[in-house]
């Protein structure tokens, strides 16, 4: 089972959408969190340790993750999706973006 973690700022729109979209992907278990201190579910060392693959929505999220958790990220694959914060939860445009950018990094359907 591949553990996939999706991160955005506050874990309210983009990363929960991604978690939901890929929750039924065969061979994948998903979770989501936020890199900001006021996130619905803030990312922490335990969640990072759980993850085999980490997707961040923006470069700023990667920078925050690296500055706060550098020692926990050794050997972790982190992919930036470059999806800006301009979508609502489960917005069809966001779902399409996620499917086109994430799918190629997951086990074959």
N, C-alpha and C positions, 0 to 999 in steps of 0.2 A: 504494500500500500504506500503510495506517494503522498506525503503530507504537504499540502500547499497552503501557504499563508498569504493573504492579500492585505496590503496596508495602504491606508490613506491618512489624512490628517485627523479627522474626528470619528472615523468609523461609523458614519451615519448614512452615507449615500453610495459612494463608489465601491469601497471594499465590501460592504455587506451585499451589494448587488453581485459582485464577482463571486463571493462565497456561495450565494444562492444559485447563480447560473451554472457553476461547475460542481455543485454538491452531488449530482448524480452521475458524474463522469466515472466510467469504470476504472478501478484501480487507484482512485484519487479520494482523499479525504481533505476537506477544506475547512478553513477557519479565517477569521478576519479580525483586524484590530486597527487602532490608530496610533500615530506617532506623537500626537499632541498630548499634553498632560490632562486636558479636559475631554479626551476621547471617551466614547461610550464604553469601549473595552480598550484600555491602553495596552500597548505591546509591552512585554516584559521578557526577562531571560527564559522563563519556562516555555513560553509560546515560541520563542526563537529556537530553543533546543528541540522542540517538537517538529518544527518545519524542516522539510527536505529542500523545498523550493520557496523562495519569497518573491512576491511581485509587489512593487511599489508603484503608485500611480504617477508620481512626479519625482524629478531629481531632488527636489527639496526634501522629500520624504526619505530618500536614500541617505542624504546628508545627515538628517536628524537621527536616523537609525544608526548610522555609522558612528556619529559622535557620542551617542548615549550607550551603545551596546557593542562597541568594536571588539572587545575580547570574546563576546558570545557569537560573533559572526564568522569565526574561522571555519573555512570549508563550506560555508553556505553560499548557494547560488542565488544572487539577487538580480532581478530583471526589472528595469524601469519601463513601464507601459506608455509613458508620456500622454496620460489622459488628464486633462485639466478639470478643475472643479466647476463644471457648468451643466451638470446633469442631475436629475432627480433619481431617487431610488427606482430601479427597474425601468428607467427610461429606455425605450426601444433603441435609440441611437447609442446609448451607453452599452447596452447588451450586445449590439452588433460590433462595436469597437472591441469589447472584451473578447468576444468569440474570435474575431479576426487576429487579435494580438496574442492571446493566451493559448489557444488550441494547439498551435504548433510546438509548444513546449511541454505538452502533456502526453501521456501514453496514447498510442493510436486507439481510436474509438472502436 
